[in-house]
């Protein structure tokens, strides 16, 4: 990961890993340091599990190495960095190592799904074709205390259903508001049924637990979380109510439509998250709370217009989303609609 120029990294401790018992020592040490830095007990415990996983991998697959923990400071934020380094055989396929259950010669063993799910940023470097070892750097940031200055001024609603009552829903949606920001999104697992449901749920879980991160970072982590699954397509929109902006990114065929004067449009990248993912194009536009944005999976026909779904009135977003699902939902696919529109409260 490229380091911001204003990032300050101060090493707290280096832990030499040479014995299976060192993983427990590393776990307890990182839990303690995380708590001292201000992380809540639950997060500190998860960070301890990350340290235990990395220490176990160092001993089992590289014959030992060093686990380091550092304090991160940037602007008003504080974070923790956990870094592992070894002189082992390296990783043959770095991205495959993030797949749950991966355990191949030269890999990190049990996969890096726990590390990816817990940390905000993860980077692995290993020289190709050499035995120069592997370096993993993983960062997690504290959410700073914050007093909301401009509460969410819009109505947000979503409606979703599976292809049939007997099937698990392969679609998912996200709505999360914190501080002066709101993140919304629609996720569609490829196909339908239990495997599509698992892929969509995995993606949603990652996004919800990293909602405060930049969209490019969220897409990168979601891609790794979905490795080994059917994969998903996803669109995310993040609103900043202080700046009155919308930041948008989309991979795949999630349909997005915006009503508002002089709107310049949104960029869509074709691909599959967890598969052939080209990375999103992230765009930021000015946003007026009087605009409306509709996002829906391809289980809903695109043959609708604003007058039909609004029914001529100023209705809450949930009513619009349900009408869109009922009138334009396809019978042969899971379907999800999400609407953000002006609030009349």
KEKE-3310 file (N, C-alpha, C; in steps of 0.2 Angstrom, whole numbers, plus 5000, padded with zeros to 4 digits):
npx = (5004:5003:5010:5003:5009:5007:5007:5011:5021:5024:5034:5029:5032:5042:5039:5046:5044:5045:5040:5026:5019:5021:5011:5000:5005:5008:4994:4989:4997:4995:4981:4981:4989:4981:4969:4975:4977:4964:4955:4939:4933:4929:4934:4947:4949:4947:4958:4968:4965:4969:4983:4986:4983:4992:5004:5004:5004:5017:5025:5021:5022:5033:5043:5046:5048:5045:5034:5027:5020:5013:5009:4998:4996:4987:4982:4968:4966:4969:4977:4981:4995:4998:5011:5019:5034:5045:5057:5053:5047:5039:5024:5014:5002:4995:4983:4974:4977:4969:4957:4945:4950:4960:4975:4990:5006:5018:5009:5000:4993:4980:4973:4969:4957:4952:4960:4958:4945:4945:4954:4957:4965:4976:4991:5002:5018:5029:5044:5044:5047:5058:5066:5065:5056:5041:5031:5019:5007:4996:4983:4972:4960:4955:4939:4936:4930:4915:4904:4889:4885:4877:4863:4857:4848:4838:4826:4827:4825:4822:4818:4817:4817:4817:4819:4810:4799:4804:4818:4834:4838:4848:4852:4857:4856:4863:4862:4868:4871:4882:4890:4892:4888:4882:4880:4875:4869:4868:4869:4872:4872:4880:4869:4857:4849:4856:4871:4872:4867:4876:4887:4883:4879:4892:4899:4891:4893:4906:4907:4898:4905:4916:4912:4916:4928:4937:4929:4936:4945:4935:4929:4941:4944:4931:4932:4942:4936:4926:4933:4933:4920:4904:4905:4900:4890:4891:4885:4889:4885:4891:4886:4890:4885:4889:4898:4889:4890:4891:4898:4903:4903:4904:4903:4899:4882:4873:4859:4858:4850:4847:4838:4838:4844:4856:4864:4878:4880:4885:4899:4901:4908:4911:4912:4916:4915:4926:4930:4933:4938:4940:4942:4935:4929:4930:4919:4915:4902:4893:4879:4862:4850:4837:4837:4834:4840:4840:4844:4845:4845:4847:4836:4825:4816:4822:4813:4805:4798:4800:4788:4779:4784:4783:4770:4764:4765:4773:4782:4788:4804:4804:4791:4792:4802:4796:4785:4792:4798:4787:4780:4789:4797:4806:4800:4809:4821:4830:4827:4830:4827:4833:4831:4834:4828:4821:4817:4802:4799)
npy = (4994:5011:5024:5037:5054:5061:5051:5044:5032:5022:5010:4998:4986:4971:4954:4939:4924:4908:4896:4886:4890:4903:4910:4911:4920:4931:4934:4938:4949:4958:4961:4968:4979:4985:4988:4998:5008:5012:5004:4995:4982:4970:4973:4973:4960:4953:4958:4952:4939:4940:4942:4930:4921:4925:4923:4909:4905:4910:4901:4888:4888:4895:4892:4901:4918:4936:4946:4961:4976:4991:5009:5019:5036:5049:5064:5067:5054:5038:5022:5005:4994:4978:4968:4955:4946:4935:4922:4913:4901:4910:4916:4907:4911:4925:4932:4920:4916:4922:4916:4907:4892:4889:4880:4877:4872:4884:4894:4905:4896:4893:4902:4920:4925:4929:4939:4948:4952:4958:4968:4985:4988:4978:4972:4962:4956:4947:4941:4936:4919:4917:4913:4923:4926:4932:4947:4954:4967:4975:4986:4994:5006:5017:5023:5040:5050:5059:5072:5073:5085:5088:5080:5065:5070:5064:5052:5035:5019:5001:4987:4969:4953:4935:4923:4914:4909:4897:4898:4904:4921:4928:4941:4957:4971:4987:4999:5012:5024:5036:5048:5062:5055:5044:5027:5018:5003:4990:4973:4959:4942:4930:4921:4912:4906:4896:4897:4909:4917:4915:4921:4935:4938:4937:4948:4959:4958:4961:4974:4982:4981:4989:5002:5015:5017:5022:5021:5013:5006:4998:4990:4983:4975:4968:4961:4952:4945:4938:4929:4912:4911:4912:4924:4942:4956:4974:4989:5005:5019:5033:5046:5062:5073:5085:5090:5090:5080:5066:5050:5038:5021:5006:4989:4978:4973:4981:4992:5009:5024:5042:5056:5073:5090:5094:5083:5073:5059:5042:5031:5015:4999:4984:4967:4955:4954:4946:4938:4941:4955:4971:4982:4996:5012:5026:5040:5057:5068:5083:5084:5086:5086:5085:5078:5061:5045:5029:5012:4996:4978:4966:4959:4967:4975:4987:4995:5007:5022:5039:5045:5034:5026:5035:5038:5050:5057:5064:5053:5042:5034:5020:5016:5019:5010:4997:4998:4998:4986:4977:4980:4979:4969:4954:4937:4927:4928:4934:4949:4966:4983:4999:5015:5032:5047:5063:5069:5071:5074)
npz = (5000:4996:5006:5014:5014:5026:5036:5051:5058:5071:5079:5091:5096:5093:5089:5090:5082:5084:5089:5092:5103:5103:5096:5104:5114:5105:5102:5114:5117:5106:5108:5121:5117:5107:5115:5123:5114:5112:5106:5106:5116:5109:5096:5099:5103:5091:5083:5090:5087:5073:5075:5080:5070:5060:5066:5068:5055:5051:5059:5055:5041:5036:5045:5055:5060:5061:5070:5070:5079:5077:5080:5072:5066:5059:5053:5063:5067:5074:5073:5071:5066:5060:5057:5047:5044:5035:5030:5021:5008:5001:4993:4981:4974:4978:4979:4979:4992:5000:5000:5009:5018:5010:5008:5003:4997:5000:5003:5014:5022:5031:5024:5022:5026:5038:5042:5032:5034:5046:5046:5039:5028:5018:5013:5003:5000:4990:4983:4967:4962:4971:4986:4996:5005:5013:5016:5025:5028:5038:5042:5054:5058:5071:5074:5075:5089:5087:5084:5076:5064:5053:5051:5043:5029:5020:5014:5015:5007:5005:4995:4994:4987:4985:4971:4973:4986:4992:4990:4995:4996:4984:4982:4991:5001:5007:5020:5029:5041:5048:5059:5049:5037:5024:5018:5005:4996:4983:4981:4971:4971:4960:4949:4957:4973:4986:4985:4979:4988:4999:4994:4992:5005:5011:5005:5009:5023:5024:5018:5027:5039:5036:5032:5033:5026:5011:4995:4985:4993:5000:4989:4985:4997:4998:4986:4989:5000:4994:4986:4980:4981:4972:4967:4966:4959:4962:4968:4975:4985:4992:5003:5008:5020:5025:5015:5004:4994:4983:4982:4971:4965:4955:4951:4938:4933:4941:4941:4939:4942:4941:4946:4943:4940:4927:4929:4928:4926:4930:4932:4926:4928:4920:4926:4939:4956:4966:4956:4939:4942:4938:4946:4953:4945:4953:4957:4961:4964:4965:4976:4979:4991:4986:4975:4968:4969:4962:4964:4957:4956:4942:4942:4942:4930:4918:4912:4917:4922:4930:4934:4935:4946:4956:4957:4956:4968:4984:4991:5004:5003:5005:5001:4987:4983:4986:4977:4965:4965:4965:4953:4943:4945:4940:4937:4936:4943:4958:4966:4969:4975:4979:4986:4987:4992:4993:5010:5018:5031)
capx = (5000:5007:5010:5002:5015:5006:5006:5016:5021:5029:5034:5028:5035:5043:5038:5049:5040:5049:5037:5018:5016:5021:5005:4996:5009:5006:4987:4987:5001:4991:4975:4983:4991:4975:4965:4978:4976:4958:4950:4934:4935:4927:4938:4954:4949:4948:4964:4972:4965:4973:4990:4987:4983:4998:5010:5003:5007:5024:5029:5020:5023:5039:5048:5046:5048:5044:5027:5028:5014:5015:5004:4997:4993:4986:4977:4965:4965:4974:4976:4986:4997:5001:5016:5023:5039:5048:5062:5051:5047:5035:5017:5013:4996:4994:4975:4971:4978:4963:4951:4944:4951:4966:4981:4994:5013:5020:5004:5000:4990:4972:4970:4969:4950:4951:4964:4955:4938:4946:4958:4955:4970:4980:4995:5007:5023:5033:5047:5042:5052:5064:5065:5066:5051:5034:5030:5012:5006:4988:4981:4965:4959:4950:4934:4937:4924:4913:4897:4885:4883:4871:4860:4855:4842:4834:4822:4830:4821:4824:4814:4820:4814:4821:4816:4804:4799:4808:4825:4838:4839:4855:4853:4857:4857:4866:4860:4872:4872:4886:4892:4888:4889:4878:4882:4870:4872:4865:4873:4868:4876:4879:4864:4852:4850:4861:4877:4872:4865:4882:4892:4880:4880:4899:4900:4887:4896:4913:4905:4895:4911:4921:4909:4920:4934:4936:4926:4941:4947:4930:4929:4946:4943:4926:4934:4946:4932:4922:4936:4931:4912:4902:4906:4895:4891:4889:4886:4889:4885:4892:4884:4893:4880:4893:4900:4884:4893:4889:4904:4899:4907:4900:4906:4894:4876:4868:4857:4857:4847:4847:4834:4841:4846:4863:4867:4883:4881:4889:4903:4900:4914:4909:4916:4913:4919:4928:4931:4937:4937:4945:4943:4930:4930:4926:4918:4912:4898:4889:4872:4857:4845:4831:4838:4832:4844:4837:4848:4842:4848:4844:4830:4820:4816:4823:4807:4801:4800:4799:4781:4776:4786:4782:4763:4762:4766:4780:4781:4794:4808:4802:4785:4794:4806:4791:4781:4796:4799:4780:4777:4794:4802:4805:4798:4814:4827:4830:4826:4831:4827:4835:4829:4836:4825:4820:4813:4796:4798)
capy = (5000:5017:5027:5044:5058:5063:5045:5043:5025:5021:5003:4997:4980:4966:4948:4934:4918:4902:4890:4886:4894:4911:4913:4914:4926:4937:4936:4942:4955:4963:4963:4973:4985:4988:4991:5004:5013:5014:5000:4992:4975:4966:4974:4971:4952:4951:4960:4947:4933:4941:4941:4923:4918:4927:4920:4902:4904:4911:4895:4882:4888:4898:4890:4906:4925:4942:4949:4968:4980:4999:5014:5024:5042:5053:5069:5066:5047:5033:5015:4999:4990:4972:4966:4949:4945:4929:4921:4906:4900:4915:4914:4906:4915:4929:4933:4914:4915:4925:4911:4903:4885:4888:4878:4874:4873:4891:4899:4906:4890:4893:4908:4926:4928:4932:4945:4953:4954:4962:4974:4990:4988:4972:4971:4956:4956:4941:4941:4930:4914:4917:4911:4929:4927:4936:4953:4956:4973:4975:4991:4995:5012:5018:5028:5045:5053:5064:5075:5074:5092:5088:5073:5063:5074:5060:5046:5029:5013:4996:4981:4964:4946:4929:4921:4910:4908:4892:4899:4909:4927:4930:4949:4960:4979:4990:5006:5013:5031:5037:5054:5065:5052:5038:5023:5013:4999:4984:4968:4953:4936:4927:4916:4912:4900:4896:4899:4916:4920:4915:4926:4941:4939:4938:4954:4963:4958:4965:4982:4985:4982:4994:5007:5021:5017:5024:5015:5009:5001:4993:4986:4979:4970:4964:4956:4946:4942:4934:4924:4906:4911:4913:4931:4946:4963:4978:4997:5008:5026:5036:5053:5067:5078:5091:5093:5089:5076:5058:5047:5032:5015:5001:4984:4974:4976:4984:4997:5015:5030:5048:5062:5079:5094:5094:5077:5071:5052:5038:5026:5007:4994:4977:4962:4951:4955:4939:4935:4945:4961:4976:4988:5001:5019:5030:5047:5061:5073:5087:5081:5090:5081:5085:5073:5054:5039:5022:5007:4990:4972:4965:4956:4972:4978:4994:4999:5011:5029:5042:5046:5028:5023:5039:5038:5057:5060:5064:5047:5039:5030:5013:5015:5019:5004:4992:4998:4996:4978:4974:4981:4978:4963:4948:4931:4922:4930:4938:4956:4971:4990:5004:5022:5038:5053:5069:5067:5076:5075)
capz = (5000:4996:5012:5014:5017:5033:5040:5056:5060:5077:5081:5098:5098:5088:5093:5087:5081:5082:5093:5092:5109:5102:5093:5110:5116:5101:5102:5120:5117:5102:5112:5126:5114:5104:5120:5126:5109:5112:5102:5110:5118:5104:5091:5102:5102:5084:5082:5093:5082:5067:5077:5081:5064:5057:5070:5067:5048:5051:5061:5051:5034:5035:5050:5060:5057:5065:5070:5073:5080:5077:5081:5066:5067:5053:5055:5070:5067:5077:5071:5073:5061:5062:5051:5048:5039:5036:5025:5019:5001:4997:4991:4974:4972:4984:4980:4981:4999:5004:5000:5015:5017:5006:5011:4998:4998:4999:5004:5021:5026:5032:5020:5025:5026:5045:5042:5027:5036:5052:5045:5034:5022:5019:5007:5004:4995:4990:4977:4963:4960:4975:4993:5000:5010:5012:5020:5025:5032:5039:5046:5056:5060:5076:5072:5080:5092:5082:5085:5070:5063:5048:5051:5036:5027:5015:5015:5012:5008:5000:4995:4991:4987:4982:4965:4975:4994:4994:4989:4998:4992:4981:4983:4997:5001:5013:5022:5035:5042:5054:5059:5043:5031:5023:5013:5003:4990:4981:4979:4968:4970:4953:4949:4963:4977:4992:4984:4977:4995:5003:4991:4993:5012:5013:5002:5013:5029:5023:5017:5033:5044:5033:5028:5034:5022:5004:4991:4982:4998:5001:4984:4986:5002:4996:4981:4993:5004:4990:4983:4981:4980:4965:4966:4966:4957:4967:4967:4982:4985:4999:5004:5013:5021:5026:5009:4999:4988:4982:4979:4968:4962:4953:4947:4936:4931:4945:4937:4943:4939:4946:4944:4946:4935:4926:4932:4923:4925:4934:4928:4927:4926:4920:4929:4945:4962:4968:4950:4935:4944:4935:4950:4951:4944:4959:4955:4966:4961:4970:4978:4982:4994:4983:4970:4969:4966:4962:4962:4958:4953:4936:4943:4940:4923:4917:4908:4921:4922:4937:4935:4937:4952:4961:4958:4957:4975:4987:4995:5007:4999:5005:4997:4980:4982:4986:4971:4959:4965:4964:4947:4938:4947:4936:4940:4935:4947:4964:4964:4975:4974:4984:4984:4991:4990:4998:5015:5019:5038)
cpx = (5004:5005:5008:5007:5014:5005:5012:5016:5026:5029:5033:5032:5036:5043:5041:5045:5044:5046:5030:5015:5017:5015:5000:4999:5007:4999:4986:4991:4997:4984:4976:4985:4985:4970:4968:4978:4969:4953:4945:4936:4934:4932:4945:4954:4950:4955:4969:4971:4969:4980:4991:4987:4990:5004:5010:5006:5014:5028:5028:5022:5030:5045:5050:5047:5047:5037:5028:5021:5017:5008:5004:4994:4993:4980:4974:4964:4971:4972:4982:4988:5000:5005:5019:5028:5043:5053:5060:5051:5043:5028:5016:5008:4994:4986:4972:4972:4973:4957:4951:4945:4957:4972:4985:5001:5015:5015:5004:4995:4983:4969:4970:4962:4949:4954:4961:4949:4939:4949:4956:4959:4975:4985:5001:5012:5027:5037:5046:5048:5058:5061:5066:5061:5045:5034:5022:5011:4998:4987:4974:4965:4954:4945:4934:4930:4922:4905:4894:4883:4877:4868:4857:4848:4837:4831:4826:4826:4823:4819:4817:4817:4818:4817:4810:4804:4803:4816:4828:4839:4846:4856:4854:4858:4860:4863:4863:4873:4876:4888:4888:4888:4884:4880:4876:4873:4867:4870:4869:4873:4875:4874:4859:4853:4855:4868:4878:4871:4872:4887:4889:4881:4887:4901:4897:4891:4902:4911:4903:4901:4916:4918:4912:4926:4932:4933:4930:4943:4942:4929:4935:4946:4937:4928:4938:4941:4928:4926:4934:4923:4910:4903:4899:4896:4888:4890:4885:4889:4886:4891:4888:4889:4883:4895:4895:4887:4890:4896:4901:4904:4903:4904:4900:4887:4871:4866:4856:4854:4846:4842:4837:4844:4853:4867:4872:4884:4886:4893:4902:4905:4911:4914:4912:4918:4920:4930:4936:4935:4942:4946:4938:4933:4926:4925:4914:4908:4894:4882:4868:4852:4838:4831:4835:4837:4840:4842:4845:4846:4844:4838:4824:4821:4818:4818:4802:4803:4798:4792:4777:4777:4784:4774:4761:4763:4773:4779:4788:4798:4806:4796:4787:4797:4801:4787:4785:4797:4792:4779:4782:4799:4800:4804:4804:4821:4825:4830:4826:4831:4829:4834:4831:4833:4824:4815:4808:4795:4799)
cpy = (5006:5021:5034:5048:5060:5057:5045:5036:5024:5014:5002:4991:4975:4959:4943:4927:4912:4895:4891:4890:4901:4914:4915:4920:4932:4939:4940:4949:4961:4965:4968:4979:4989:4991:4997:5009:5015:5010:4996:4985:4970:4966:4971:4963:4950:4953:4955:4940:4934:4940:4933:4919:4919:4923:4912:4901:4905:4904:4889:4882:4891:4896:4896:4913:4930:4945:4956:4971:4987:5003:5018:5030:5046:5057:5068:5058:5043:5026:5011:4996:4984:4970:4960:4948:4938:4928:4914:4906:4905:4912:4913:4911:4919:4930:4926:4913:4918:4921:4907:4896:4884:4886:4874:4876:4880:4896:4900:4901:4891:4899:4914:4929:4932:4939:4951:4956:4959:4969:4978:4989:4982:4972:4966:4957:4950:4941:4935:4926:4914:4914:4917:4931:4932:4941:4954:4962:4974:4981:4991:5002:5013:5024:5034:5047:5058:5066:5076:5082:5093:5082:5072:5066:5070:5054:5040:5023:5008:4990:4975:4957:4941:4927:4917:4910:4902:4892:4904:4915:4928:4937:4951:4967:4981:4997:5007:5021:5032:5044:5059:5062:5046:5034:5018:5009:4993:4979:4962:4948:4933:4921:4917:4906:4901:4899:4907:4920:4921:4921:4934:4943:4941:4945:4960:4964:4962:4973:4985:4986:4987:5000:5014:5022:5020:5019:5011:5004:4996:4988:4981:4973:4966:4959:4950:4942:4937:4929:4917:4905:4911:4920:4935:4952:4967:4985:5000:5016:5029:5044:5056:5073:5085:5095:5093:5086:5069:5056:5040:5027:5009:4995:4979:4977:4978:4991:5003:5021:5036:5053:5068:5083:5094:5088:5074:5063:5049:5033:5019:5003:4987:4973:4959:4952:4948:4935:4939:4952:4966:4982:4993:5008:5023:5037:5050:5067:5077:5084:5085:5085:5080:5080:5066:5050:5033:5017:5000:4984:4971:4960:4960:4975:4985:4998:5002:5018:5033:5043:5040:5026:5028:5040:5045:5060:5060:5059:5045:5034:5022:5011:5014:5012:4998:4992:4996:4989:4975:4974:4979:4972:4957:4942:4926:4924:4934:4945:4961:4978:4994:5011:5027:5044:5058:5067:5073:5077:5082)
cpz = (5000:5002:5011:5017:5024:5038:5045:5059:5065:5079:5088:5100:5092:5092:5088:5087:5079:5085:5092:5097:5108:5099:5099:5113:5112:5101:5108:5120:5112:5105:5117:5122:5111:5109:5123:5120:5108:5108:5108:5111:5112:5098:5093:5101:5095:5081:5084:5089:5076:5069:5077:5075:5060:5060:5069:5060:5048:5054:5057:5044:5032:5040:5055:5056:5063:5064:5074:5074:5080:5078:5075:5068:5060:5054:5062:5071:5070:5074:5073:5067:5063:5056:5052:5042:5040:5030:5022:5011:4997:4996:4983:4971:4978:4984:4982:4989:5003:5004:5006:5014:5013:5010:5006:5000:4996:5000:5012:5025:5026:5028:5025:5026:5033:5045:5038:5030:5042:5050:5039:5028:5024:5012:5009:4998:4996:4983:4973:4961:4965:4982:4998:5005:5008:5018:5020:5030:5032:5044:5048:5060:5066:5073:5077:5083:5088:5084:5078:5069:5058:5048:5044:5034:5022:5018:5011:5013:5003:5001:4991:4992:4983:4976:4967:4983:4996:4993:4993:4994:4990:4981:4990:4996:5007:5014:5028:5035:5048:5053:5053:5037:5030:5017:5011:4997:4989:4979:4976:4967:4963:4954:4954:4967:4983:4991:4982:4984:4999:5000:4992:5001:5014:5011:5007:5020:5029:5022:5023:5038:5042:5030:5028:5029:5015:5000:4988:4987:4999:4996:4984:4991:5001:4991:4984:4997:5000:4986:4985:4981:4973:4963:4966:4961:4962:4965:4974:4981:4992:4999:5009:5014:5023:5019:5003:4993:4989:4979:4977:4965:4961:4949:4945:4934:4936:4942:4942:4939:4944:4942:4947:4940:4934:4929:4926:4922:4930:4930:4930:4924:4926:4923:4935:4951:4965:4962:4945:4936:4942:4940:4948:4949:4949:4956:4960:4962:4967:4970:4981:4985:4991:4977:4972:4966:4967:4960:4963:4954:4946:4936:4943:4933:4923:4914:4913:4920:4929:4939:4938:4944:4958:4962:4959:4963:4978:4993:4998:5002:4999:5001:4989:4979:4981:4979:4965:4959:4963:4956:4941:4940:4943:4940:4940:4938:4953:4962:4970:4972:4980:4982:4989:4988:4995:5003:5016:5026:5040)
residu = (UNK:UNK:UNK:UNK:UNK:UNK:UNK:UNK:UNK:UNK:UNK:UNK:UNK:UNK:UNK:UNK:UNK:UNK:UNK:UNK:UNK:UNK:UNK:UNK:UNK:UNK:UNK:UNK:UNK:UNK:UNK:UNK:UNK:UNK:UNK:UNK:UNK:UNK:UNK:UNK:UNK:UNK:UNK:UNK:UNK:UNK:UNK:UNK:UNK:UNK:UNK:UNK:UNK:UNK:UNK:UNK:UNK:UNK:UNK:UNK:UNK:UNK:UNK:UNK:UNK:UNK:UNK:UNK:UNK:UNK:UNK:UNK:UNK:UNK:UNK:UNK:UNK:UNK:UNK:UNK:UNK:UNK:UNK:UNK:UNK:UNK:UNK:UNK:UNK:UNK:UNK:UNK:UNK:UNK:UNK:UNK:UNK:UNK:UNK:UNK:UNK:UNK:UNK:UNK:UNK:UNK:UNK:UNK:UNK:UNK:UNK:UNK:UNK:UNK:UNK:UNK:UNK:UNK:UNK:UNK:UNK:UNK:UNK:UNK:UNK:UNK:UNK:UNK:UNK:UNK:UNK:UNK:UNK:UNK:UNK:UNK:UNK:UNK:UNK:UNK:UNK:UNK:UNK:UNK:UNK:UNK:UNK:UNK:UNK:UNK:UNK:UNK:UNK:UNK:UNK:UNK:UNK:UNK:UNK:UNK:UNK:UNK:UNK:UNK:UNK:UNK:UNK:UNK:UNK:UNK:UNK:UNK:UNK:UNK:UNK:UNK:UNK:UNK:UNK:UNK:UNK:UNK:UNK:UNK:UNK:UNK:UNK:UNK:UNK:UNK:UNK:UNK:UNK:UNK:UNK:UNK:UNK:UNK:UNK:UNK:UNK:UNK:UNK:UNK:UNK:UNK:UNK:UNK:UNK:UNK:UNK:UNK:UNK:UNK:UNK:UNK:UNK:UNK:UNK:UNK:UNK:UNK:UNK:UNK:UNK:UNK:UNK:UNK:UNK:UNK:UNK:UNK:UNK:UNK:UNK:UNK:UNK:UNK:UNK:UNK:UNK:UNK:UNK:UNK:UNK:UNK:UNK:UNK:UNK:UNK:UNK:UNK:UNK:UNK:UNK:UNK:UNK:UNK:UNK:UNK:UNK:UNK:UNK:UNK:UNK:UNK:UNK:UNK:UNK:UNK:UNK:UNK:UNK:UNK:UNK:UNK:UNK:UNK:UNK:UNK:UNK:UNK:UNK:UNK:UNK:UNK:UNK:UNK:UNK:UNK:UNK:UNK:UNK:UNK:UNK:UNK:UNK:UNK:UNK:UNK:UNK:UNK:UNK:UNK:UNK:UNK:UNK:UNK:UNK:UNK:UNK:UNK:UNK:UNK:UNK:UNK:UNK:UNK:UNK:UNK:UNK:UNK:UNK:UNK:UNK:UNK:UNK:UNK:UNK:UNK:UNK:UNK:UNK:UNK:UNK:UNK:UNK:UNK:UNK:UNK:UNK:UNK:UNK:UNK:UNK)
# end
